[in-house]
Amino acid sequence: MISEKRASLIESLAWRLRRVIITQLPYWQLLILATVIGIIWAATLFDWSFVTGRNVWWQFPHGIDGRVNLDMATTLVGYFYYVQSPWQLPLFYVPTLGAPAGVNAIFFDLVPIVALIGKLIHSFTGVLINLYGAYFFLCFTLSGVMMTLVLIAAKIRYALATILAAIFANAAPALLWRWDLGHVALLPQFLLIGALALYLFSLRVRAWRAPATAWTGYLALVYLNNIYLFAMVGTVWICAVIQRRLNGLAKTREMLGTVVLTIALVSVVIALGGQFGSGSDLPFSPDYGHYSMNLASPFVPQSSGLFPWHIIDKLGLLPGSRRRVIDATGGQYEGFNYLGLGLLLASLLVLPAQVSWLRRNFKRHVALFVAFAVFTAFAVSNRVFAGPWLLFEIPLPDYITQVLGIFRSSGRFFWLIGYAQMAMVIVLGFRGARPLTAMCLAAAAITQLFDVQPLREQIIASITDGPSAPELAPDQLGRPIAGAHHIEVVPSFQCIDWEKKDQLRANLKLARANMELMLDTARANVSTNTVYLSRYTYGVNWRDLLREPSGAREMLRARRDDYCQQEIERARSGGGPGDVLVLLSNQPRPDEMVPGITCSPLSWARYCQRF
């Protein structure tokens, strides 16, 4: 009797469990469910004072290491200068930053769409609002929503699938890791997932007008976030167009017409932004292969809550890694693409189904799979490492490495493959709605949450800690800026010589002081010469590099020396009326400056002006 009751109870529980697993909802309810999960997740990372920009952390925003991580701060600098600048073309040109030449604020990774909204608000209200807190909140909310769109495109309507998709997407290690590096413009990785969803929708309909319109707007939106994301999403769009032709959904004429029209419309947006052309940043770089992806990166636990880093270190995979990630070149932290233990286990679970699906559907998605292979090869680069070991290297001519170096952080291009794998695991795992498979995927999602806990805690801790100790006393910074027409910093960011490794500590000190000055001048909207960019041109243009690609470093070094010498000469003259010199070194010495210039102390530095 007891055994019959127990069996009946077990059967009842199994039936109820199956009902939960196979519960289907309308698409709009699935999107609301994913949004709620995303909001809850983001709320565990950011409080209301952070979202509204009132948290003390915003005084000097930074990633994990506030002393050396300046990327978030420079984004805020570019934003404040741009929002307060007059409207003009190119749309993002700011004359007061990097004066007198000025600079395109896009090169500060300020997220152009956020800056445009902030500028519109400032233009109509006169209020300077920091929108990045809300932007961060969205970036950590929308990944799950976009992954739900992928499920919808794949005709998966299970509520549990949506919950797991939101967990996996929002807790992606590659997304959380960006906070360590302070890369604001690379946080909206939900745009990559959205591109995968739009790709699937594009192959479901014969009529092309609506998807083509959506792609045009989406490409423009992605460009107004980040050029790396734009390159990846643009490739997915090209694959969608080609695959429609291969699948018989479009004719060649329609395909070519769509490509030409979309490129033309998106090019208008790019031209208005002014990212390319006269006065733009030098796109070429000789650093291809340095910021690559290690072959072991997606699979070996790093910054893991389930595998302590010292265990991985004992295997010889993390020799001398300051960031506790696999890094054989000193730059492969940019290629951090650990999938997470939960996703790896889930991938093993659905591996037979995935292999079978690929055999049946390879031709239906061959363009995208070719793109994935190219992206993986580009991410790994011509210097292929597995852990600390160099497997092989393919020598490349200088002009090839310069061109490939346009996207010098090539390791980032694996993100798209990681999110595609995540989508395939969830979709294939819920095909057939097998209760055991679904429960195993749920366990894998919980495992993923525990695995990324250190990355999550790092974000929370960096915000809680607030700004790190300043180089220049905050109560003194207002003195040189008050009433100044222009702040001339010597040496500027442009003249910090990072190639001298023995001066690293001194250079970090100079860089931090420069950034503190820039944040204060940005808030006060005072012109300054110093500017923090990933690449400096010093007047070298693309024609110079094409004429002599092998001499790029020497050419830049020579131009840099001339530029920095001119900077010192201007300081000796005292500048113009209303100019204030902030001297962060002993050059020029007081006896080298023209008469009539008075200097005062500024912490360990000095500021001077003509009276």
Secondary structure as UniProt FT lines:
FT   HELIX           2..21
FT   HELIX           27..43
FT   TURN            44..45
FT   HELIX           48..51
FT   TURN            52..53
FT   HELIX           56..59
FT   TURN            66..68
FT   HELIX           71..84
FT   TURN            91..92
FT   STRAND          93..94
FT   TURN            95..96
FT   TURN            99..101
FT   STRAND          103..104
FT   HELIX           105..108
FT   HELIX           112..125
FT   HELIX           132..139
FT   TURN            140..141
FT   HELIX           142..153
FT   TURN            154..155
FT   HELIX           159..170
FT   HELIX           173..181
FT   HELIX           184..186
FT   HELIX           190..202
FT   TURN            203..204
FT   HELIX           209..223
FT   TURN            224..225
FT   HELIX           227..246
FT   TURN            247..248
FT   HELIX           252..273
FT   TURN            278..279
FT   TURN            288..290
FT   TURN            295..299
FT   HELIX           309..314
FT   TURN            315..316
FT   TURN            319..320
FT   TURN            322..323
FT   HELIX           332..335
FT   HELIX           341..349
FT   HELIX           351..361
FT   HELIX           363..365
FT   HELIX           366..380
FT   STRAND          383..386
FT   TURN            387..388
FT   STRAND          389..393
FT   HELIX           398..404
FT   HELIX           405..407
FT   HELIX           410..414
FT   HELIX           415..429
FT   TURN            430..432
FT   HELIX           435..451
FT   HELIX           453..465
FT   HELIX           474..481
FT   TURN            482..483
FT   STRAND          486..490
FT   HELIX           493..495
FT   TURN            498..499
FT   HELIX           501..503
FT   HELIX           504..524
FT   STRAND          527..528
FT   TURN            538..539
FT   HELIX           542..547
FT   HELIX           549..551
FT   HELIX           552..573
FT   TURN            577..578
FT   STRAND          579..583
FT   HELIX           590..592
FT   TURN            595..596
FT   STRAND          597..602
FT   TURN            603..604
FT   STRAND          605..610
//
